[in-house]
Amino acid sequence: MSEWRVRLARASGSVRAAQPYETRLPVDFSAWNKRALPSAYTCLVQRRQSVALSLNLPACEVVLKYSFAQHDSTQAIDEAIDLASGVSQPALALRPVDIDDDVIAWCTSAINKPPPEWKYKLWRRLRNSLYVYDASVFVGIPRLFLLSTQQWWDVLKPCVEDAGGKARCLDVGAGRGDLTTPVAPLFPGGVYATEVSAALVAWLTCARGIRALQTDAPDEALKRWKCAPFDAVLCLNVLDRCKDPAKLLRQCARVAHPTHGRVVVAIPLPVAMRDARKGQGGSQQVLDVRGSTFEEAAAQLVRKLPALAKTSDDDDDNDDPDAAPPVNLEVERLVRAPYLCTGPEREPLFVLDCAVVVLRRSGM
């Protein structure tokens, strides 16, 4: 991004949700290098000042995708939800969330107050010698954002109401807690978290005030804290970074309340697997979700997640006599959301096209 464009973005930027026809436009990778994920898209739309004035449009806009494209593949999502769950009206399950003031404020801050370039250089160097997410603890960047508190309320209102005002949640692989903080007000009964890193656990406990446990197995949370199953278990942008996505999903499902617990899975689409702990333990298992469009990949995802939860751990280790039984999950809601990340001054905002799936636990 050229210097004049950055100045222009700061001077006259605005933030809005993409129109349905805009979600059909091809992804523009021109601002990205060859390492860009397939779920990345350019959200910063910039126009020369003369063009903006002549068309009465902002010189710079942040355009975020929340709705599904209106074409044949949305019917595939409807059918997938209908098959994967007991949802009688798939259209309601696909209702998009609205952009709100918190989203606008976060994006505006990311553009107007980007961290200095030296911080990002330091962060990149630390990532080569530390656990990749520990680097963000020591440098304080990048900041991440998925859904605002109001958007989370839209998505999780049935879960909170079913818990009777004392809802509790567990965030699996919470990182620095950037994505946990906006959802925390919905759970007055308590917010808990797990992480594989001691540094991240210390940060969550001291800086965020979240009760955190160092483990890669959500099952350990119930044993260590001797608590009841959680009303909501969040697994936000973790399945594509963990060793075994299917096993982790089943573990999340087992620590959710058996009658009304929800498992919330967020994952960029199309899925691009990257092992956050490469070189530690075994090789990464692949969550195979493909599609030429976001909608096609989402249709595959809502079919695959309930099927994975029904698979027994016996399939992973036939010698384990204590393997837990499979769990039944039903798709309750599918939301499209931009997974936002702050960048340096020359590229202050990055975004991945993310699916947020709410799965309700039910009896077998």
C-alpha positions in Angstrom: 0.0 0.0 0.0 1.5 3.3 -1.0 2.0 6.1 1.6 -0.6 8.4 0.1 -3.2 5.7 0.3 -2.5 5.0 4.0 -2.9 8.8 4.7 -6.1 8.8 2.7 -7.4 5.7 4.5 -6.9 7.4 7.9 -8.4 10.7 6.7 -11.7 9.4 5.2 -12.1 5.7 6.0 -15.5 4.1 6.6 -16.6 0.5 7.6 -19.5 -1.3 6.1 -20.9 -4.8 5.4 -20.6 -6.1 1.9 -23.7 -6.2 -0.2 -24.8 -9.7 -1.3 -23.6 -9.1 -4.9 -20.1 -8.1 -3.6 -19.6 -11.4 -1.9 -19.7 -13.0 -5.3 -16.7 -11.0 -6.6 -13.5 -13.0 -7.1 -10.9 -12.8 -4.3 -8.2 -10.2 -5.0 -4.8 -11.4 -3.8 -2.9 -8.5 -5.3 -2.1 -7.0 -1.9 -0.9 -10.4 -0.5 2.2 -12.4 -1.0 2.4 -16.0 -2.1 1.9 -17.2 1.4 -1.6 -15.8 1.6 -4.2 -18.2 2.9 -7.0 -19.2 0.4 -9.6 -17.6 2.9 -7.9 -14.2 2.7 -9.6 -11.3 0.9 -8.8 -7.7 0.4 -11.2 -5.7 2.6 -9.6 -2.2 2.1 -11.2 -0.5 -0.9 -9.4 2.6 -1.9 -10.2 5.3 -4.5 -8.3 8.3 -5.7 -9.7 11.5 -4.2 -10.9 12.8 -7.6 -12.8 9.6 -8.3 -14.3 9.5 -4.8 -15.5 13.1 -5.1 -17.0 12.7 -8.5 -19.0 9.6 -7.4 -19.8 10.9 -4.0 -18.1 7.9 -2.3 -15.6 7.6 0.5 -12.0 7.7 -0.5 -11.4 4.5 1.5 -13.8 1.8 2.8 -13.4 -1.3 4.8 -15.8 -3.8 3.3 -16.5 -6.9 5.4 -18.4 -10.1 4.3 -21.2 -11.1 6.6 -23.8 -12.4 4.1 -23.8 -15.4 1.8 -23.7 -14.9 -2.0 -27.1 -15.4 -3.7 -26.4 -18.2 -6.0 -26.9 -22.0 -6.3 -24.4 -22.9 -3.6 -26.5 -21.3 -0.9 -29.1 -24.0 -1.6 -26.4 -26.5 -0.9 -25.9 -25.0 2.5 -29.6 -25.2 3.2 -29.7 -28.8 2.3 -26.6 -29.6 4.3 -28.0 -28.0 7.4 -31.3 -29.8 6.9 -29.4 -33.1 6.7 -27.0 -32.4 9.5 -29.5 -31.3 12.1 -33.1 -31.0 13.1 -33.4 -27.4 11.9 -36.8 -27.1 10.3 -36.1 -23.7 8.8 -32.6 -23.5 7.4 -33.1 -19.9 6.3 -33.2 -18.9 10.0 -30.1 -20.9 10.7 -28.3 -18.9 8.0 -29.4 -15.4 9.1 -26.4 -13.1 9.0 -25.3 -11.0 11.9 -25.3 -7.2 11.6 -22.3 -5.0 11.6 -22.3 -2.7 14.7 -20.4 0.1 16.3 -17.9 -2.1 18.1 -16.8 -3.6 14.8 -16.5 -0.2 13.2 -14.5 1.1 16.2 -12.1 -1.8 16.1 -11.4 -1.4 12.4 -11.1 2.3 12.6 -8.6 1.9 15.5 -6.6 -0.7 13.5 -6.3 1.7 10.5 -5.7 5.0 12.5 -3.4 3.6 15.1 -1.3 0.8 13.6 1.7 -0.4 15.7 5.1 0.6 14.5 6.9 -1.5 11.9 9.7 -2.5 14.4 7.2 -4.3 16.6 6.2 -6.5 13.7 9.8 -7.2 12.8 10.4 -8.2 16.5 7.3 -10.4 16.5 8.4 -12.2 13.3 11.8 -12.9 14.8 10.3 -14.2 18.1 8.0 -16.5 16.2 11.0 -18.4 14.9 12.4 -19.2 18.3 9.2 -19.4 20.5 5.8 -21.1 20.3 4.2 -19.1 17.5 1.5 -17.6 19.7 3.8 -16.8 22.7 5.4 -14.1 20.6 2.2 -12.1 20.7 2.3 -12.1 24.5 5.7 -10.5 24.6 5.2 -8.0 21.8 1.5 -7.3 22.3 0.6 -7.8 18.6 -1.2 -8.6 16.4 -4.7 -7.9 17.8 -7.5 -10.2 16.6 -11.2 -9.8 16.3 -14.1 -12.0 15.2 -17.5 -11.0 16.6 -18.6 -8.1 18.8 -20.5 -8.7 22.1 -23.8 -7.8 20.4 -23.0 -10.2 17.5 -22.2 -13.0 19.9 -25.5 -12.3 21.7 -27.3 -12.7 18.3 -25.5 -16.1 17.8 -25.6 -17.5 21.3 -28.9 -16.1 22.8 -30.6 -19.5 22.8 -27.6 -21.0 24.6 -27.5 -18.3 27.3 -31.3 -18.5 27.8 -31.3 -22.3 28.1 -28.7 -22.0 31.0 -31.1 -19.8 33.0 -28.9 -16.8 33.6 -25.9 -18.7 34.9 -24.3 -19.7 31.7 -20.6 -20.8 31.8 -18.3 -21.2 28.8 -14.9 -22.8 28.0 -12.7 -21.3 25.3 -10.4 -24.0 24.0 -7.1 -22.6 22.6 -7.9 -19.1 23.7 -4.6 -17.6 22.8 -4.2 -14.1 24.3 -8.0 -13.9 24.8 -8.7 -11.4 22.1 -11.6 -13.4 20.8 -12.7 -14.4 24.3 -13.1 -10.9 25.7 -16.1 -9.8 23.6 -18.1 -13.0 24.4 -17.3 -13.0 28.1 -20.2 -10.7 29.2 -22.7 -13.3 28.0 -21.5 -15.8 30.6 -22.1 -14.5 34.2 -21.5 -18.0 35.6 -17.8 -17.8 34.5 -15.4 -17.9 31.6 -12.7 -20.5 31.5 -10.0 -21.3 29.0 -7.4 -23.8 28.0 -4.0 -23.3 26.2 -1.0 -25.4 25.5 1.5 -22.6 26.5 2.4 -21.6 30.0 3.0 -18.0 28.8 -0.5 -17.7 27.4 -2.1 -19.3 30.5 -0.3 -16.7 32.6 -1.5 -13.9 30.3 -5.1 -15.1 30.3 -5.1 -15.3 34.1 -3.3 -12.1 35.0 -4.2 -9.7 32.1 -7.7 -11.0 31.2 -8.9 -12.3 34.5 -9.8 -15.6 32.9 -9.4 -18.9 34.8 -7.0 -20.8 32.5 -5.5 -24.3 32.4 -2.4 -25.5 30.5 -3.5 -28.5 28.5 -4.3 -29.6 25.0 -7.2 -31.8 26.1 -10.5 -30.0 27.0 -11.5 -33.1 29.0 -8.9 -32.1 31.6 -10.9 -29.0 32.4 -13.7 -30.9 34.1 -11.3 -33.1 36.0 -9.0 -30.4 37.2 -11.6 -27.9 38.2 -14.2 -30.6 39.3 -17.0 -28.6 37.7 -20.1 -29.3 35.8 -20.2 -29.5 32.0 -20.1 -26.1 30.2 -23.1 -24.4 28.6 -20.9 -23.4 25.7 -17.5 -24.6 24.5 -15.7 -22.3 22.1 -13.2 -23.6 19.6 -12.3 -20.5 17.6 -9.9 -20.8 14.8 -8.2 -23.8 16.4 -9.3 -26.9 14.4 -7.1 -25.9 11.5 -4.1 -25.4 13.8 -4.3 -28.5 16.1 -2.8 -32.0 15.7 -6.1 -33.9 15.4 -9.2 -31.8 14.5 -11.7 -34.7 14.8 -10.4 -35.7 18.2 -10.4 -32.2 19.5 -14.0 -31.6 18.3 -15.2 -34.8 20.1 -13.4 -33.6 23.3 -15.1 -30.2 23.1 -18.5 -31.9 22.6 -18.0 -34.2 25.6 -17.4 -31.3 28.0 -20.5 -29.5 26.8 -23.7 -29.8 28.8 -25.4 -33.1 27.7 -28.9 -31.6 27.1 -28.4 -28.0 26.0 -24.6 -27.5 25.6 -23.3 -25.8 22.5 -20.0 -26.2 20.7 -19.0 -23.2 18.7 -16.5 -23.8 15.9 -15.0 -21.0 14.0 -12.7 -21.8 11.0 -11.5 -19.8 7.9 -12.9 -21.3 4.6 -11.6 -22.8 2.5 -9.7 -24.7 5.2 -5.9 -24.5 5.1 -4.2 -26.7 7.7 -1.2 -25.3 9.5 0.2 -27.1 12.5 0.8 -24.6 15.3 3.0 -27.1 17.1 4.9 -28.5 14.1 7.9 -30.6 15.3 6.2 -31.5 18.6 4.4 -34.8 18.8 3.0 -36.6 15.7 2.0 -35.3 12.3 -1.2 -33.2 11.8 -4.4 -34.8 10.7 -6.2 -33.1 7.9 -9.7 -31.6 8.1 -10.7 -32.0 4.5 -13.1 -29.2 3.6 -12.9 -27.9 0.1 -14.9 -25.7 -2.3 -14.4 -23.2 -5.1 -16.5 -20.7 -3.1 -17.1 -19.9 0.6 -20.6 -21.3 0.3 -19.5 -24.6 -1.1 -16.9 -25.0 1.6 -19.5 -24.1 4.3 -21.9 -26.7 3.0 -19.2 -29.3 3.3 -18.3 -28.1 6.8 -21.8 -28.3 8.3 -22.1 -31.9 7.0 -18.7 -32.9 8.3 -18.7 -31.6 11.8 -21.7 -33.6 13.2 -20.3 -36.7 11.4 -16.9 -36.3 13.1 -18.5 -35.9 16.5 -20.3 -39.2 16.1 -17.0 -41.0 15.5 -15.8 -42.9 18.5 -12.3 -42.4 19.9 -11.9 -46.2 19.4 -11.2 -45.2 15.8 -8.2 -43.3 17.0 -6.8 -45.8 19.4 -8.3 -49.3 19.4 -6.2 -50.3 22.4 -7.8 -47.7 24.8 -10.4 -49.4 27.0 -11.5 -46.1 28.4 -12.3 -44.5 25.0 -15.3 -42.2 25.4 -18.5 -42.8 23.3 -19.4 -40.7 20.3 -21.5 -37.5 20.8 -24.4 -36.3 18.8 -24.2 -32.7 17.6 -26.9 -30.8 15.6 -26.2 -27.7 13.5 -28.1 -24.7 15.0 -26.6 -21.7 13.3 -24.1 -20.9 10.6 -22.7 -17.3 10.4 -20.2 -15.8 8.1 -17.8 -13.4 9.8 -14.5 -11.6 9.0 -11.6 -12.8 11.1 -9.7 -9.6 11.5 -6.0 -9.1 12.3 -4.1 -5.9 12.8 -1.0 -5.2 10.6 1.8 -2.8 10.3 1.4 0.8 9.0 1.8 -0.1 5.4 -0.9 -2.8 5.6 -2.9 -2.1 8.7 -5.7 -4.6 8.4 -5.9 -8.2 7.3 -9.0 -10.4 7.1 -9.8 -14.1 6.6 -13.3 -15.3 5.5 -14.5 -17.3 8.5 -17.4 -19.6 9.2 -18.9 -19.7 12.7 -20.9 -22.9 13.3 -23.1 -23.4 16.5 -23.7 -27.0 17.2 -26.1 -28.1 19.9 -25.4 -31.3 21.9 -28.3 -33.7 22.0 -29.0 -37.3 23.1 -27.9 -40.2 20.9 
